[in-house]
């Protein structure tokens, strides 16, 4: 069975929840077909969404925190083929400036 073009790549989503805002970035790289990544080909797509202010400013409001994170994930999912959603890791990093 031939592989789809989507299967030629692996993806990862990184959410940077910084003090000034949260941003999401999608990374894409070639898959060598054996489940091993060829990391020299990593391409970073520019941040697809940035939400201000930072989560620390809304931490008291759990609904607001949840909604912001969901917006970031929904946005990233539009940059990852649906066939890759279930195997794409999401890394959530909380940083401080």
C-alpha positions as CSV (number, residue, x, y, z in Angstrom):
1,X,0.0,0.0,0.0
2,X,1.6,3.4,-1.0
3,X,2.2,5.9,1.7
4,X,0.3,9.2,1.6
5,X,2.2,12.5,1.3
6,X,1.1,13.2,4.9
7,X,3.0,10.1,6.1
8,X,6.2,11.4,4.7
9,X,6.5,13.9,7.6
10,X,6.3,13.9,11.3
11,X,5.0,16.8,13.3
12,X,5.3,18.2,16.8
13,X,3.4,21.1,18.4
14,X,5.2,23.3,21.0
15,X,3.2,25.7,23.2
16,X,5.3,28.4,24.9
17,X,3.3,29.8,27.7
18,X,5.5,32.8,28.5
19,X,5.0,35.7,30.9
20,X,4.1,38.1,28.1
21,X,1.9,35.8,26.1
22,X,1.4,32.3,24.9
23,X,2.4,31.2,21.4
24,X,2.2,27.9,19.5
25,X,4.6,26.7,16.9
26,X,4.4,23.6,14.7
27,X,7.5,21.7,13.6
28,X,7.7,19.4,10.6
29,X,10.4,17.0,9.5
30,X,10.9,14.1,7.1
31,X,10.1,10.6,8.3
32,X,12.5,8.0,7.0
33,X,9.7,5.4,6.7
34,X,10.9,3.3,9.7
35,X,9.4,5.6,12.3
36,X,12.8,7.3,12.8
37,X,13.0,11.0,12.3
38,X,15.5,12.6,10.0
39,X,16.1,15.6,12.2
40,X,18.4,17.6,9.9
41,X,15.3,18.4,7.8
42,X,13.4,20.0,10.7
43,X,11.4,23.0,9.6
44,X,9.7,25.3,12.0
45,X,6.6,27.1,10.9
46,X,6.4,30.6,12.2
47,X,4.2,31.0,15.3
48,X,0.7,30.4,14.1
49,X,-1.0,32.2,17.0
50,X,0.0,34.4,19.9
51,X,-2.3,35.2,22.8
52,X,-1.7,38.1,25.1
53,X,-1.5,38.6,28.0
54,X,0.4,35.7,29.5
55,X,-1.3,32.8,31.4
56,X,0.0,34.1,34.7
57,X,-2.3,37.2,34.2
58,X,-5.4,35.0,34.0
59,X,-4.3,32.1,36.2
60,X,-7.1,32.9,38.7
61,X,-9.7,32.2,36.0
62,X,-9.5,28.4,35.1
63,X,-12.1,28.8,32.3
64,X,-9.9,31.5,30.7
65,X,-6.8,29.4,30.9
66,X,-8.6,26.4,29.4
67,X,-10.1,28.5,26.6
68,X,-6.7,30.0,25.7
69,X,-5.0,26.6,25.6
70,X,-7.8,25.2,23.5
71,X,-7.5,28.1,21.0
72,X,-3.7,27.4,20.7
73,X,-4.3,23.7,20.1
74,X,-7.1,24.2,17.6
75,X,-4.9,26.7,15.7
76,X,-2.0,24.2,15.6
77,X,-4.3,21.4,14.5
78,X,-5.0,23.3,11.3
79,X,-1.3,23.1,10.4
80,X,-1.0,19.3,11.0
81,X,-2.8,16.9,8.6
82,X,-5.7,15.2,10.2
83,X,-4.1,11.8,9.6
84,X,-1.3,12.9,11.8
85,X,-3.3,14.3,14.8
86,X,-3.3,11.1,16.8
87,X,0.5,10.7,16.6
88,X,1.6,14.3,16.9
89,X,3.0,15.2,20.3
90,X,2.2,18.5,22.0
91,X,4.8,20.0,24.3
92,X,3.6,22.6,26.8
93,X,6.4,24.8,28.2
94,X,5.8,27.4,30.8
95,X,8.6,30.0,30.7
96,X,9.3,33.2,32.6
97,X,10.8,36.3,31.2
